[in-house]
Amino acid sequence: MMANQNYDLILLDMHMPGLSGREVCQRIRQQPPCPNFKIILLSGEANTEYLAQEMLSGADDFLAKPFTIGHLLARVKAALRLKVAQDRSDLLTRNLLAINHQLEQSINIK
């Protein structure tokens, strides 16, 4: 699905048939579908060591089951706000680099 359409965020359960959530997370991080792509992991296991390992696999956030819809929406909105801010920062950086390049070119011409 990710190859055919752009997504900004995925909710990924840690316990799925076939591949584990950790394996899927690592594969996504090797070839993210878009810049600043966000992954929120969901799991019934919530001890701190488990959480640390999952975050190291490339997750941006972790939500322990059971959770409320309100909690899920808050985490999704926070992740998407961060993505928007990172996308803006990337755009500003590209613009500044282009302006810097133009300035360097104008100095070299004179």
C-alpha positions as CSV (number, residue, x, y, z in Angstrom):
1,M,0.0,0.0,0.0
2,M,2.8,2.4,0.8
3,A,4.3,2.0,-2.6
4,N,1.1,3.1,-4.3
5,Q,0.1,6.0,-2.1
6,N,1.7,8.7,0.1
7,Y,1.1,8.5,3.8
8,D,2.4,10.8,6.5
9,L,1.9,8.4,9.5
10,I,1.2,4.8,10.2
11,L,-0.3,3.1,13.3
12,L,1.6,-0.1,13.7
13,D,0.7,-2.9,16.0
14,M,3.7,-4.8,17.5
15,H,2.0,-8.2,17.3
16,M,0.9,-9.1,13.8
17,P,0.9,-12.3,11.9
18,G,3.9,-12.8,9.7
19,L,6.3,-9.9,10.4
20,S,6.5,-8.3,13.8
21,G,5.8,-4.6,14.2
22,R,9.5,-4.1,14.9
23,E,10.5,-5.7,11.6
24,V,7.9,-3.6,9.7
25,C,9.1,-0.4,11.4
26,Q,12.8,-1.2,10.5
27,R,11.9,-1.9,6.9
28,I,9.9,1.4,6.6
29,R,12.9,3.3,8.1
30,Q,15.2,1.8,5.4
31,Q,13.0,3.3,2.7
32,P,10.6,5.8,4.1
33,P,7.7,6.7,1.8
34,C,8.1,10.4,2.4
35,P,10.4,12.8,4.4
36,N,9.7,12.9,8.1
37,F,7.3,9.9,8.0
38,K,5.9,9.1,11.4
39,I,5.3,5.7,13.0
40,I,3.3,5.2,16.2
41,L,3.6,1.7,17.6
42,L,0.7,0.1,19.5
43,S,1.2,-2.7,22.0
44,G,-0.2,-4.3,25.1
45,E,3.3,-4.6,26.5
46,A,4.3,-1.4,28.1
47,N,7.3,-2.0,30.4
48,T,10.1,0.6,30.0
49,E,12.7,-1.8,28.5
50,Y,10.3,-3.0,25.9
51,L,9.3,0.6,25.1
52,A,13.0,1.6,24.7
53,Q,13.7,-1.3,22.3
54,E,10.7,-0.4,20.1
55,M,11.6,3.2,20.0
56,L,15.1,2.2,18.9
57,S,13.6,0.3,16.0
58,G,12.6,3.6,14.5
59,A,9.2,4.5,16.1
60,D,8.3,8.1,16.8
61,D,5.9,7.3,19.5
62,F,4.4,4.4,21.4
63,L,0.9,3.9,22.7
64,A,0.1,1.2,25.2
65,K,-3.1,-0.8,25.0
66,P,-5.8,-0.4,26.1
67,F,-6.0,3.3,25.0
68,T,-8.9,5.7,24.5
69,I,-9.8,7.3,21.2
70,G,-9.0,10.6,22.8
71,H,-5.4,9.5,23.7
72,L,-4.9,8.0,20.2
73,L,-6.1,11.2,18.5
74,A,-3.8,13.3,20.7
75,R,-0.8,11.2,19.8
76,V,-1.7,11.3,16.1
77,K,-2.2,15.0,16.1
78,A,1.1,15.6,17.9
79,A,3.0,13.4,15.5
80,L,1.5,15.2,12.5
81,R,2.2,18.6,14.0
82,L,5.8,17.5,14.3
83,K,5.9,16.3,10.7
84,V,4.5,19.6,9.4
85,A,7.1,21.5,11.4
86,Q,9.9,19.3,10.1
87,D,8.6,19.6,6.5
88,R,8.6,23.4,6.9
89,S,12.1,23.4,8.4
90,D,13.3,21.3,5.4
91,L,11.7,23.7,3.0
92,L,13.2,26.8,4.7
93,T,16.6,25.1,4.7
94,R,16.4,24.4,1.0
95,N,15.3,28.0,0.3
96,L,18.2,29.3,2.4
97,L,20.7,27.1,0.6
98,A,19.4,28.3,-2.8
99,I,19.6,32.0,-1.7
100,N,23.1,31.3,-0.3
101,H,24.1,29.7,-3.6
102,Q,22.8,32.7,-5.5
103,L,24.7,35.1,-3.3
104,E,27.9,33.2,-3.7
105,Q,27.4,33.2,-7.5
106,S,26.8,37.0,-7.5
107,I,30.0,37.5,-5.4
108,N,32.0,35.3,-7.8
109,I,30.8,37.2,-10.8
110,K,32.0,40.6,-9.5
